[in-house]
Amino acid sequence: MRLAMANATTVRLSTRPNPWVGSVVVAVNGDVFQGATSEPGGPHAEIHALRLADSAARGATLYVTLEPCAHTGRTPPCVDAIIEAGVQRVVVGIEDPDALVAGRGIARLHDVGIEVTSGVLADEVTDVTPYWRDDLVAFLLGCSFTFEWALLEAGIKLWHVDNGKNVAMWKTSIDTRRAGVFHGPMVVSMRPIPSAQLSKAVTASARFPNAHGAPVHIGDPAHLGIKDIAKPDWGDAQPFKPGDVPVFWACGVTPQAVALASKPPFMITHSPGHMFITDLPNSALAAF
């Protein structure tokens, strides 16, 4: 999917008013064929990739950043070409919000027995303005970066801060409480804390209940379903000194894990380590 995203960026200025889409066909033998949307009236991304693949598309997996179209516009429906090519599996970044598609492409592929996976990462951008819609609702969540200044003020050194790295984060085996259609595992961040400073770390972070607050777990990572403390799912591995104890806090990357589990048709979220900065001082958020 990341390769498909990269293909999409190569045509981002040439497809208007159509969306810029990238596609990749991965053949059974591992060969890769790539495509991107043409200028208006030309073939869509999937068609380019399928034509390059030719007979190798049979039994292949197709990755595409946007749901394939199921209607006739300037070009025939892409789903027809996918079916005719004999593709076995299709991985879709996001469902097309256009009322002419809006799930119909995915449904058509399902109907003929093609396996479809949707709701995966579709694009990484530095400006979400082109993606914004009037029906979207924004949420700002607390972040552990808020309480880290309190840890530093308490004399607790943080390796990732001193070394310009990102904090280590893991997806856990603990499920969050379901809220409507949203569900998924809790994500945690971890900081090695000297055993003599554990109480300071708990007290300092507990002052910020709206920025994750006190740790959710101290000690054995296996309690959270973490198999290897040296291999975080996101961020950078943190070295341990003698006497250090792993301390885990709830993490603002949890929405990403929830999105992957719940698969909403469309969702914009931050990249781990790249947060929204407010004009509120950290001290204003302290509960005590």
Order of alpha helices (4+ residues) and beta strands (2+ residues): alpha-beta-beta-alpha-beta-alpha-beta-alpha-beta-alpha-alpha-beta-beta-alpha-beta-beta-alpha
